[in-house]
Amino acid sequence: MISSDSMRGYNDTLVLSLLVNQDSYGYEISQRITEMTGGTYSIKETTLYSTFTRLEKQGYISSYEGTVTQGRRRMYYTITQEGRVYYKEKCEEWGQIKDVIDIFTKETTHATDY
């Protein structure tokens, strides 16, 4: 299981990636993250909703009321054009971060230093 501390900077990217092709609601997004990671990462409800709040304040997503489920109106989220641009930037940034981390985590690098 990956710690939430390790994923903190990437929750925006995960949420935006799931909204690129279709609108969705919190529980569905949470379940898709868990499913797509094979259970390796499960986002906490408070983390997810603070991510929604942050992304909405920044103009990267917007919300609207959808269907009524169990007496409550479900809140849906959709990505904005600004969100699509931001998502692309985050994907490019991830590629750079991954390249840097790969330098320090390859098995052959510093293998004799342990």
N, CA, C and O atoms as a printed pandas DataFrame, in Angstrom:
     atom_number atom_name residue_name chain_id  residue_number  x_coord  y_coord  z_coord
0              1         N          MET        A               1    0.847   -1.176    0.000
1              2        CA          MET        A               1    0.000    0.000    0.000
2              3         C          MET        A               1    0.891    1.237    0.000
3              4         O          MET        A               1    1.818    1.346    0.802
4              5         N          ILE        A               2    0.604    2.156   -0.896
5              6        CA          ILE        A               2    1.351    3.407   -0.995
6              7         C          ILE        A               2    0.785    4.394    0.019
7              8         O          ILE        A               2   -0.432    4.521    0.154
8              9         N          SER        A               3    1.657    5.083    0.722
9             10        CA          SER        A               3    1.196    6.046    1.730
10            11         C          SER        A               3    0.602    7.280    1.065
11            12         O          SER        A               3    1.006    7.668   -0.032
12            13         N          SER        A               4   -0.355    7.885    1.741
13            14        CA          SER        A               4   -0.984    9.100    1.212
14            15         C          SER        A               4    0.025   10.240    1.151
15            16         O          SER        A               4   -0.098   11.127    0.306
16            17         N          ASP        A               5    1.029   10.227    2.044
17            18        CA          ASP        A               5    2.071   11.257    2.001
18            19         C          ASP        A               5    2.844   11.201    0.691
19            20         O          ASP        A               5    3.173   12.237    0.113
20            21         N          SER        A               6    3.132    9.997    0.227
21            22        CA          SER        A               6    3.863    9.832   -1.030
22            23         C          SER        A               6    3.054   10.316   -2.226
23            24         O          SER        A               6    3.620   10.796   -3.209
24            25         N          MET        A               7    1.743   10.194   -2.148
25            26        CA          MET        A               7    0.867   10.525   -3.271
26            27         C          MET        A               7    0.335   11.954   -3.229
27            28         O          MET        A               7   -0.306   12.397   -4.181
28            29         N          ARG        A               8    0.584   12.665   -2.165
29            30        CA          ARG        A               8   -0.019   13.981   -1.953
30            31         C          ARG        A               8    0.062   14.888   -3.178
31            32         O          ARG        A               8   -0.942   15.495   -3.549
32            33         N          GLY        A               9    1.185   14.993   -3.790
33            34        CA          GLY        A               9    1.349   15.893   -4.926
34            35         C          GLY        A               9    0.765   15.383   -6.225
35            36         O          GLY        A               9    0.783   16.092   -7.231
36            37         N          TYR        A              10    0.250   14.171   -6.223
37            38        CA          TYR        A              10   -0.226   13.563   -7.470
38            39         C          TYR        A              10   -1.732   13.350   -7.502
39            40         O          TYR        A              10   -2.267   12.932   -8.529
40            41         N          ASN        A              11   -2.427   13.626   -6.407
41            42        CA          ASN        A              11   -3.871   13.421   -6.382
42            43         C          ASN        A              11   -4.589   14.266   -7.430
43            44         O          ASN        A              11   -5.559   13.806   -8.031
44            45         N          ASP        A              12   -4.129   15.491   -7.656
45            46        CA          ASP        A              12   -4.731   16.333   -8.691
46            47         C          ASP        A              12   -4.648   15.631  -10.045
47            48         O          ASP        A              12   -5.626   15.591  -10.792
48            49         N          THR        A              13   -3.489   15.087  -10.350
49            50        CA          THR        A              13   -3.285   14.416  -11.630
50            51         C          THR        A              13   -4.193   13.198  -11.764
51            52         O          THR        A              13   -4.773   12.971  -12.826
52            53         N          LEU        A              14   -4.319   12.416  -10.697
53            54        CA          LEU        A              14   -5.180   11.236  -10.743
54            55         C          LEU        A              14   -6.629   11.633  -11.015
55            56         O          LEU        A              14   -7.283   11.052  -11.882
56            57         N          VAL        A              15   -7.121   12.611  -10.283
57            58        CA          VAL        A              15   -8.511   13.040  -10.440
58            59         C          VAL        A              15   -8.742   13.611  -11.836
59            60         O          VAL        A              15   -9.712   13.251  -12.504
60            61         N          LEU        A              16   -7.861   14.491  -12.273
61            62        CA          LEU        A              16   -8.027   15.084  -13.601
62            63         C          LEU        A              16   -7.982   14.027  -14.701
63            64         O          LEU        A              16   -8.718   14.117  -15.684
64            65         N          SER        A              17   -7.118   13.030  -14.536
65            66        CA          SER        A              17   -7.029   11.986  -15.566
66            67         C          SER        A              17   -8.344   11.233  -15.706
67            68         O          SER        A              17   -8.711   10.818  -16.805
68            69         N          LEU        A              18   -9.057   11.055  -14.590
69            70        CA          LEU        A              18  -10.330   10.342  -14.631
70            71         C          LEU        A              18  -11.462   11.224  -15.168
71            72         O          LEU        A              18  -12.494   10.710  -15.599
72            73         N          LEU        A              19  -11.279   12.521  -15.145
73            74        CA          LEU        A              19  -12.303   13.434  -15.649
74            75         C          LEU        A              19  -12.077   13.852  -17.095
75            76         O          LEU        A              19  -12.946   14.482  -17.698
76            77         N          VAL        A              20  -10.930   13.512  -17.656
77            78        CA          VAL        A              20  -10.622   13.917  -19.028
78            79         C          VAL        A              20  -11.665   13.382  -20.013
79            80         O          VAL        A              20  -12.066   14.099  -20.931
80            81         N          ASN        A              21  -12.103   12.155  -19.839
81            82        CA          ASN        A              21  -13.015   11.539  -20.795
82            83         C          ASN        A              21  -14.476   11.532  -20.370
83            84         O          ASN        A              21  -15.366   11.385  -21.209
84            85         N          GLN        A              22  -14.730   11.689  -19.074
85            86        CA          GLN        A              22  -16.120   11.699  -18.622
86            87         C          GLN        A              22  -16.258   12.334  -17.256
87            88         O          GLN        A              22  -15.355   12.261  -16.423
88            89         N          ASP        A              23  -17.402   12.959  -17.040
89            90        CA          ASP        A              23  -17.716   13.519  -15.731
90            91         C          ASP        A              23  -17.920   12.374  -14.755
91            92         O          ASP        A              23  -18.271   11.262  -15.151
92            93         N          SER        A              24  -17.699   12.649  -13.483
93            94        CA          SER        A              24  -17.857   11.603  -12.488
94            95         C          SER        A              24  -18.137   12.225  -11.128
95            96         O          SER        A              24  -18.093   13.445  -10.972
96            97         N          TYR        A              25  -18.423   11.384  -10.156
97            98        CA          TYR        A              25  -18.703   11.822   -8.793
98            99         C          TYR        A              25  -17.689   11.180   -7.842
99           100         O          TYR        A              25  -16.994   10.231   -8.205
100          101         N          GLY        A              26  -17.620   11.708   -6.633
101          102        CA          GLY        A              26  -16.573   11.342   -5.684
102          103         C          GLY        A              26  -16.394    9.859   -5.443
103          104         O          GLY        A              26  -15.287    9.339   -5.582
104          105         N          TYR        A              27  -17.470    9.166   -5.084
105          106        CA          TYR        A              27  -17.340    7.748   -4.759
106          107         C          TYR        A              27  -16.832    6.956   -5.959
107          108         O          TYR        A              27  -15.982    6.078   -5.808
108          109         N          GLU        A              28  -17.345    7.260   -7.144
109          110        CA          GLU        A              28  -16.911    6.549   -8.350
110          111         C          GLU        A              28  -15.426    6.798   -8.623
111          112         O          GLU        A              28  -14.698    5.873   -8.983
112          113         N          ILE        A              29  -14.980    8.032   -8.456
113          114        CA          ILE        A              29  -13.568    8.366   -8.662
114          115         C          ILE        A              29  -12.704    7.613   -7.664
115          116         O          ILE        A              29  -11.671    7.051   -8.029
116          117         N          SER        A              30  -13.119    7.600   -6.421
117          118        CA          SER        A              30  -12.381    6.872   -5.387
118          119         C          SER        A              30  -12.266    5.393   -5.732
119          120         O          SER        A              30  -11.188    4.808   -5.625
120          121         N          GLN        A              31  -13.367    4.797   -6.143
121          122        CA          GLN        A              31  -13.371    3.372   -6.490
122          123         C          GLN        A              31  -12.516    3.085   -7.707
123          124         O          GLN        A              31  -11.831    2.063   -7.755
124          125         N          ARG        A              32  -12.545    3.968   -8.688
125          126        CA          ARG        A              32  -11.733    3.767   -9.894
126          127         C          ARG        A              32  -10.244    3.854   -9.582
127          128         O          ARG        A              32   -9.448    3.098  -10.138
128          129         N          ILE        A              33   -9.862    4.774   -8.693
129          130        CA          ILE        A              33   -8.451    4.881   -8.306
130          131         C          ILE        A              33   -8.001    3.588   -7.643
131          132         O          ILE        A              33   -6.947    3.048   -7.981
132          133         N          THR        A              34   -8.790    3.092   -6.707
133          134        CA          THR        A              34   -8.450    1.846   -6.018
134          135         C          THR        A              34   -8.377    0.690   -7.007
135          136         O          THR        A              34   -7.446   -0.114   -6.965
136          137         N          GLU        A              35   -9.353    0.613   -7.889
137          138        CA          GLU        A              35   -9.406   -0.469   -8.878
138          139         C          GLU        A              35   -8.239   -0.407   -9.858
139          140         O          GLU        A              35   -7.585   -1.416  -10.120
140          141         N          MET        A              36   -7.983    0.776  -10.392
141          142        CA          MET        A              36   -6.924    0.925  -11.396
142          143         C          MET        A              36   -5.534    0.675  -10.829
143          144         O          MET        A              36   -4.626    0.284  -11.562
144          145         N          THR        A              37   -5.361    0.899   -9.521
145          146        CA          THR        A              37   -4.054    0.662   -8.893
146          147         C          THR        A              37   -3.968   -0.733   -8.287
147          148         O          THR        A              37   -2.984   -1.068   -7.628
148          149         N          GLY        A              38   -4.988   -1.537   -8.509
149          150        CA          GLY        A              38   -4.990   -2.883   -7.943
150          151         C          GLY        A              38   -4.983   -2.865   -6.428
151          152         O          GLY        A              38   -4.499   -3.804   -5.797
152          153         N          GLY        A              39   -5.518   -1.798   -5.835
153          154        CA          GLY        A              39   -5.561   -1.681   -4.386
154          155         C          GLY        A              39   -4.280   -1.149   -3.775
155          156         O          GLY        A              39   -4.185   -1.025   -2.554
156          157         N          THR        A              40   -3.294   -0.832   -4.601
157          158        CA          THR        A              40   -2.033   -0.303   -4.102
158          159         C          THR        A              40   -2.204    1.085   -3.510
159          160         O          THR        A              40   -1.490    1.463   -2.581
160          161         N          TYR        A              41   -3.153    1.844   -4.049
161          162        CA          TYR        A              41   -3.442    3.173   -3.518
162          163         C          TYR        A              41   -4.945    3.344   -3.399
163          164         O          TYR        A              41   -5.691    3.114   -4.350
164          165         N          SER        A              42   -5.367    3.745   -2.234
165          166        CA          SER        A              42   -6.770    4.021   -1.960
166          167         C          SER        A              42   -6.842    5.427   -1.382
167          168         O          SER        A              42   -6.309    5.679   -0.302
168          169         N          ILE        A              43   -7.487    6.334   -2.080
169          170        CA          ILE        A              43   -7.537    7.730   -1.641
170          171         C          ILE        A              43   -8.585    7.881   -0.538
171          172         O          ILE        A              43   -9.700    7.371   -0.648
172          173         N          LYS        A              44   -8.210    8.580    0.513
173          174        CA          LYS        A              44   -9.137    8.816    1.620
174          175         C          LYS        A              44  -10.184    9.844    1.202
175          176         O          LYS        A              44   -9.916   10.732    0.392
176          177         N          GLU        A              45  -11.370    9.708    1.764
177          178        CA          GLU        A              45  -12.477   10.605    1.404
178          179         C          GLU        A              45  -12.121   12.066    1.658
179          180         O          GLU        A              45  -12.394   12.925    0.818
180          181         N          THR        A              46  -11.515   12.355    2.806
181          182        CA          THR        A              46  -11.158   13.746    3.110
182          183         C          THR        A              46  -10.124   14.284    2.117
183          184         O          THR        A              46  -10.183   15.448    1.722
184          185         N          THR        A              47   -9.190   13.442    1.720
185          186        CA          THR        A              47   -8.177   13.844    0.735
186          187         C          THR        A              47   -8.828   14.116   -0.610
187          188         O          THR        A              47   -8.502   15.099   -1.274
188          189         N          LEU        A              48   -9.745   13.250   -1.011
189          190        CA          LEU        A              48  -10.424   13.409   -2.294
190          191         C          LEU        A              48  -11.221   14.708   -2.334
191          192         O          LEU        A              48  -11.138   15.461   -3.304
192          193         N          TYR        A              49  -11.985   14.967   -1.291
193          194        CA          TYR        A              49  -12.818   16.175   -1.304
194          195         C          TYR        A              49  -11.996   17.448   -1.148
195          196         O          TYR        A              49  -12.399   18.495   -1.654
196          197         N          SER        A              50  -10.872   17.392   -0.474
197          198        CA          SER        A              50  -10.007   18.578   -0.444
198          199         C          SER        A              50   -9.359   18.784   -1.817
199          200         O          SER        A              50   -9.090   19.918   -2.215
200          201         N          THR        A              51   -9.115   17.699   -2.529
201          202        CA          THR        A              51   -8.603   17.796   -3.908
202          203         C          THR        A              51   -9.648   18.453   -4.799
203          204         O          THR        A              51   -9.323   19.342   -5.587
204          205         N          PHE        A              52  -10.907   18.019   -4.680
205          206        CA          PHE        A              52  -11.981   18.645   -5.460
206          207         C          PHE        A              52  -12.073   20.138   -5.161
207          208         O          PHE        A              52  -12.174   20.952   -6.079
208          209         N          THR        A              53  -12.038   20.491   -3.895
209          210        CA          THR        A              53  -12.147   21.901   -3.491
210          211         C          THR        A              53  -11.009   22.721   -4.083
211          212         O          THR        A              53  -11.236   23.798   -4.634
212          213         N          ARG        A              54   -9.796   22.215   -3.970
213          214        CA          ARG        A              54   -8.621   22.924   -4.492
214          215         C          ARG        A              54   -8.718   23.098   -6.012
215          216         O          ARG        A              54   -8.503   24.191   -6.534
216          217         N          LEU        A              55   -9.045   22.006   -6.715
217          218        CA          LEU        A              55   -9.136   22.060   -8.176
218          219         C          LEU        A              55  -10.247   23.006   -8.638
219          220         O          LEU        A              55  -10.108   23.703   -9.643
220          221         N          GLU        A              56  -11.343   23.018   -7.892
221          222        CA          GLU        A              56  -12.452   23.899   -8.261
222          223         C          GLU        A              56  -12.082   25.361   -8.020
223          224         O          GLU        A              56  -12.396   26.217   -8.848
224          225         N          LYS        A              57  -11.425   25.658   -6.908
225          226        CA          LYS        A              57  -10.987   27.033   -6.622
226          227         C          LYS        A              57  -10.016   27.545   -7.680
227          228         O          LYS        A              57  -10.009   28.729   -8.016
228          229         N          GLN        A              58   -9.191   26.626   -8.201
229          230        CA          GLN        A              58   -8.204   27.008   -9.213
230          231         C          GLN        A              58   -8.815   27.071  -10.619
231          232         O          GLN        A              58   -8.142   27.473  -11.569
232          233         N          GLY        A              59  -10.071   26.680  -10.750
233          234        CA          GLY        A              59  -10.740   26.738  -12.045
234          235         C          GLY        A              59  -10.460   25.543  -12.941
235          236         O          GLY        A              59  -10.743   25.596  -14.138
236          237         N          TYR        A              60   -9.907   24.457  -12.384
237          238        CA          TYR        A              60   -9.563   23.287  -13.183
238          239         C          TYR        A              60  -10.708   22.302  -13.323
239          240         O          TYR        A              60  -10.730   21.501  -14.258
240          241         N          ILE        A              61  -11.655   22.355  -12.406
241          242        CA          ILE        A              61  -12.859   21.540  -12.502
242          243         C          ILE        A              61  -14.043   22.406  -12.087
243          244         O          ILE        A              61  -13.882   23.452  -11.460
244          245         N          SER        A              62  -15.222   21.947  -12.450
245          246        CA          SER        A              62  -16.443   22.564  -11.937
246          247         C          SER        A              62  -17.371   21.435  -11.518
247          248         O          SER        A              62  -17.208   20.288  -11.935
248          249         N          SER        A              63  -18.350   21.784  -10.684
249          250        CA          SER        A              63  -19.252   20.761  -10.166
250          251         C          SER        A              63  -20.690   21.124  -10.510
251          252         O          SER        A              63  -21.029   22.284  -10.744
252          253         N          TYR        A              64  -21.513   20.096  -10.531
253          254        CA          TYR        A              64  -22.944   20.298  -10.759
254          255         C          TYR        A              64  -23.695   19.153  -10.095
255          256         O          TYR        A              64  -23.165   18.057   -9.913
256          257         N          GLU        A              65  -24.938   19.434   -9.741
257          258        CA          GLU        A              65  -25.754   18.411   -9.103
258          259         C          GLU        A              65  -26.277   17.454  -10.161
259          260         O          GLU        A              65  -26.702   17.859  -11.243
260          261         N          GLY        A              66  -26.233   16.174   -9.819
261          262        CA          GLY        A              66  -26.698   15.154  -10.734
262          263         C          GLY        A              66  -27.877   14.404  -10.173
263          264         O          GLY        A              66  -28.794   14.999   -9.608
264          265         N          THR        A              67  -27.854   13.118  -10.326
265          266        CA          THR        A              67  -28.968   12.264   -9.925
266          267         C          THR        A              67  -29.117   12.173   -8.417
267          268         O          THR        A              67  -28.169   12.398   -7.665
268          269         N          VAL        A              68  -30.317   11.841   -7.997
269          270        CA          VAL        A              68  -30.586   11.632   -6.579
270          271         C          VAL        A              68  -30.358   10.157   -6.270
271          272         O          VAL        A              68  -30.928    9.279   -6.917
272          273         N          THR        A              69  -29.514    9.896   -5.270
273          274        CA          THR        A              69  -29.223    8.535   -4.841
274          275         C          THR        A              69  -29.401    8.460   -3.341
275          276         O          THR        A              69  -28.808    9.242   -2.599
276          277         N          GLN        A              70  -30.209    7.528   -2.897
277          278        CA          GLN        A              70  -30.485    7.333   -1.472
278          279         C          GLN        A              70  -30.885    8.649   -0.794
279          280         O          GLN        A              70  -30.434    8.964    0.307
280          281         N          GLY        A              71  -31.736    9.400   -1.480
281          282        CA          GLY        A              71  -32.248   10.633   -0.904
282          283         C          GLY        A              71  -31.330   11.835   -0.989
283          284         O          GLY        A              71  -31.707   12.934   -0.583
284          285         N          ARG        A              72  -30.128   11.641   -1.512
285          286        CA          ARG        A              72  -29.165   12.749   -1.627
286          287         C          ARG        A              72  -28.851   13.007   -3.094
287          288         O          ARG        A              72  -28.760   12.080   -3.900
288          289         N          ARG        A              73  -28.690   14.265   -3.419
289          290        CA          ARG        A              73  -28.311   14.617   -4.782
290          291         C          ARG        A              73  -26.805   14.423   -4.922
291          292         O          ARG        A              73  -26.018   14.950   -4.136
292          293         N          ARG        A              74  -26.430   13.668   -5.921
293          294        CA          ARG        A              74  -25.021   13.352   -6.158
294          295         C          ARG        A              74  -24.342   14.528   -6.858
295          296         O          ARG        A              74  -24.889   15.078   -7.814
296          297         N          MET        A              75  -23.146   14.919   -6.386
297          298        CA          MET        A              75  -22.383   16.013   -6.977
298          299         C          MET        A              75  -21.414   15.432   -8.015
299          300         O          MET        A              75  -20.602   14.561   -7.703
300          301         N          TYR        A              76  -21.511   15.924   -9.235
301          302        CA          TYR        A              76  -20.636   15.488  -10.320
302          303         C          TYR        A              76  -19.577   16.551  -10.578
303          304         O          TYR        A              76  -19.779   17.737  -10.320
304          305         N          TYR        A              77  -18.456   16.097  -11.090
305          306        CA          TYR        A              77  -17.347   16.986  -11.407
306          307         C          TYR        A              77  -16.996   16.843  -12.877
307          308         O          TYR        A              77  -17.060   15.751  -13.442
308          309         N          THR        A              78  -16.627   17.954  -13.486
309          310        CA          THR        A              78  -16.229   17.978  -14.882
310          311         C          THR        A              78  -14.951   18.806  -15.008
311          312         O          THR        A              78  -14.759   19.776  -14.274
312          313         N          ILE        A              79  -14.097   18.428  -15.922
313          314        CA          ILE        A              79  -12.837   19.152  -16.120
314          315         C          ILE        A              79  -13.088   20.344  -17.039
315          316         O          ILE        A              79  -13.851   20.238  -17.999
316          317         N          THR        A              80  -12.458   21.462  -16.752
317          318        CA          THR        A              80  -12.573   22.659  -17.582
318          319         C          THR        A              80  -11.436   22.666  -18.609
319          320         O          THR        A              80  -10.535   21.828  -18.558
320          321         N          GLN        A              81  -11.490   23.604  -19.519
321          322        CA          GLN        A              81  -10.408   23.730  -20.502
322          323         C          GLN        A              81   -9.094   24.046  -19.781
323          324         O          GLN        A              81   -8.042   23.517  -20.140
324          325         N          GLU        A              82   -9.161   24.909  -18.762
325          326        CA          GLU        A              82   -7.962   25.226  -17.980
326          327         C          GLU        A              82   -7.435   23.967  -17.290
327          328         O          GLU        A              82   -6.225   23.776  -17.167
328          329         N          GLY        A              83   -8.346   23.123  -16.848
329          330        CA          GLY        A              83   -7.969   21.859  -16.218
330          331         C          GLY        A              83   -7.275   20.925  -17.178
331          332         O          GLY        A              83   -6.346   20.213  -16.798
332          333         N          ARG        A              84   -7.720   20.924  -18.423
333          334        CA          ARG        A              84   -7.072   20.082  -19.442
334          335         C          ARG        A              84   -5.637   20.537  -19.692
335          336         O          ARG        A              84   -4.736   19.713  -19.846
336          337         N          VAL        A              85   -5.432   21.842  -19.732
337          338        CA          VAL        A              85   -4.082   22.401  -19.911
338          339         C          VAL        A              85   -3.218   22.035  -18.705
339          340         O          VAL        A              85   -2.079   21.594  -18.858
340          341         N          TYR        A              86   -3.770   22.222  -17.506
341          342        CA          TYR        A              86   -3.039   21.895  -16.275
342          343         C          TYR        A              86   -2.704   20.408  -16.221
343          344         O          TYR        A              86   -1.595   20.042  -15.832
344          345         N          TYR        A              87   -3.640   19.552  -16.602
345          346        CA          TYR        A              87   -3.407   18.112  -16.613
346          347         C          TYR        A              87   -2.247   17.761  -17.551
347          348         O          TYR        A              87   -1.388   16.949  -17.205
348          349         N          LYS        A              88   -2.226   18.364  -18.716
349          350        CA          LYS        A              88   -1.133   18.116  -19.667
350          351         C          LYS        A              88    0.210   18.541  -19.062
351          352         O          LYS        A              88    1.209   17.835  -19.196
352          353         N          GLU        A              89    0.222   19.699  -18.398
353          354        CA          GLU        A              89    1.444   20.175  -17.744
354          355         C          GLU        A              89    1.898   19.204  -16.657
355          356         O          GLU        A              89    3.088   18.912  -16.536
356          357         N          LYS        A              90    0.937   18.702  -15.861
357          358        CA          LYS        A              90    1.273   17.756  -14.787
358          359         C          LYS        A              90    1.824   16.454  -15.363
359          360         O          LYS        A              90    2.722   15.856  -14.770
360          361         N          CYS        A              91    1.310   16.010  -16.492
361          362        CA          CYS        A              91    1.819   14.790  -17.128
362          363         C          CYS        A              91    3.259   14.991  -17.603
363          364         O          CYS        A              91    4.104   14.111  -17.439
364          365         N          GLU        A              92    3.526   16.143  -18.184
365          366        CA          GLU        A              92    4.893   16.451  -18.626
366          367         C          GLU        A              92    5.828   16.540  -17.423
367          368         O          GLU        A              92    6.950   16.035  -17.461
368          369         N          GLU        A              93    5.359   17.186  -16.358
369          370        CA          GLU        A              93    6.143   17.302  -15.135
370          371         C          GLU        A              93    6.452   15.916  -14.567
371          372         O          GLU        A              93    7.575   15.656  -14.138
372          373         N          TRP        A              94    5.451   15.027  -14.566
373          374        CA          TRP        A              94    5.659   13.669  -14.053
374          375         C          TRP        A              94    6.770   12.962  -14.827
375          376         O          TRP        A              94    7.601   12.279  -14.228
376          377         N          GLY        A              95    6.793   13.118  -16.133
377          378        CA          GLY        A              95    7.843   12.496  -16.937
378          379         C          GLY        A              95    9.224   12.953  -16.489
379          380         O          GLY        A              95   10.156   12.153  -16.413
380          381         N          GLN        A              96    9.352   14.236  -16.196
381          382        CA          GLN        A              96   10.626   14.773  -15.727
382          383         C          GLN        A              96   10.969   14.244  -14.339
383          384         O          GLN        A              96   12.111   13.867  -14.077
384          385         N          ILE        A              97    9.972   14.219  -13.446
385          386        CA          ILE        A              97   10.196   13.716  -12.085
386          387         C          ILE        A              97   10.615   12.250  -12.138
387          388         O          ILE        A              97   11.556   11.842  -11.457
388          389         N          LYS        A              98    9.923   11.474  -12.936
389          390        CA          LYS        A              98   10.227   10.050  -13.058
390          391         C          LYS        A              98   11.657    9.843  -13.558
391          392         O          LYS        A              98   12.376    8.982  -13.053
392          393         N          ASP        A              99   12.065   10.633  -14.550
393          394        CA          ASP        A              99   13.434   10.521  -15.067
394          395         C          ASP        A              99   14.460   10.793  -13.975
395          396         O          ASP        A              99   15.465   10.088  -13.880
396          397         N          VAL        A             100   14.216   11.806  -13.152
397          398        CA          VAL        A             100   15.147   12.143  -12.068
398          399         C          VAL        A             100   15.177   11.024  -11.025
399          400         O          VAL        A             100   16.256   10.586  -10.628
400          401         N          ILE        A             101   14.026   10.563  -10.584
401          402        CA          ILE        A             101   13.967    9.515   -9.558
402          403         C          ILE        A             101   14.579    8.214  -10.085
403          404         O          ILE        A             101   15.254    7.500   -9.343
404          405         N          ASP        A             102   14.347    7.909  -11.353
405          406        CA          ASP        A             102   14.927    6.695  -11.949
406          407         C          ASP        A             102   16.454    6.695  -11.859
407          408         O          ASP        A             102   17.065    5.638  -11.704
408          409         N          ILE        A             103   17.058    7.853  -11.952
409          410        CA          ILE        A             103   18.516    7.948  -11.849
410          411         C          ILE        A             103   18.998    7.403  -10.507
411          412         O          ILE        A             103   20.045    6.761  -10.426
412          413         N          PHE        A             104   18.231    7.664   -9.469
413          414        CA          PHE        A             104   18.651    7.300   -8.119
414          415         C          PHE        A             104   18.102    5.976   -7.618
415          416         O          PHE        A             104   18.508    5.506   -6.556
416          417         N          THR        A             105   17.194    5.371   -8.355
417          418        CA          THR        A             105   16.577    4.144   -7.852
418          419         C          THR        A             105   16.841    2.911   -8.704
419          420         O          THR        A             105   16.332    1.836   -8.385
420          421         N          LYS        A             106   17.599    3.024   -9.747
421          422        CA          LYS        A             106   17.915    1.843  -10.560
422          423         C          LYS        A             106   18.781    0.901   -9.755
423          424         O          LYS        A             106   19.683    1.325   -9.033
424          425         N          GLU        A             107   18.495   -0.380   -9.887
425          426        CA          GLU        A             107   19.219   -1.376   -9.102
426          427         C          GLU        A             107   20.728   -1.341   -9.340
427          428         O          GLU        A             107   21.503   -1.581   -8.415
428          429         N          THR        A             108   21.141   -1.052  -10.539
429          430        CA          THR        A             108   22.563   -1.064  -10.833
430          431         C          THR        A             108   23.274    0.177  -10.300
431          432         O          THR        A             108   24.492    0.166  -10.120
432          433         N          THR        A             109   22.521    1.246  -10.048
433          434        CA          THR        A             109   23.122    2.461   -9.512
434          435         C          THR        A             109   23.426    2.285   -8.043
435          436         O          THR        A             109   22.537    1.949   -7.261
436          437         N          HIS        A             110   24.649    2.505   -7.662
437          438        CA          HIS        A             110   25.073    2.472   -6.266
438          439         C          HIS        A             110   24.806    1.127   -5.574
439          440         O          HIS        A             110   24.710    1.085   -4.347
440          441         N          ALA        A             111   24.687    0.057   -6.314
441          442        CA          ALA        A             111   24.356   -1.245   -5.733
442          443         C          ALA        A             111   25.393   -1.685   -4.711
443          444         O          ALA        A             111   25.054   -2.377   -3.751
444          445         N          THR        A             112   26.639   -1.302   -4.896
445          446        CA          THR        A             112   27.676   -1.725   -3.960
446          447         C          THR        A             112   27.788   -0.802   -2.762
447          448         O          THR        A             112   28.559   -1.071   -1.841
448          449         N          ASP        A             113   27.025    0.285   -2.764
449          450        CA          ASP        A             113   27.088    1.234   -1.651
450          451         C          ASP        A             113   26.221    0.839   -0.473
451          452         O          ASP        A             113   26.236    1.523    0.550
452          453         N          TYR        A             114   25.455   -0.258   -0.584
453          454        CA          TYR        A             114   24.539   -0.626    0.500
454          455         C          TYR        A             114   25.209   -1.408    1.550
455          456         O          TYR        A             114   24.575   -1.795    2.531
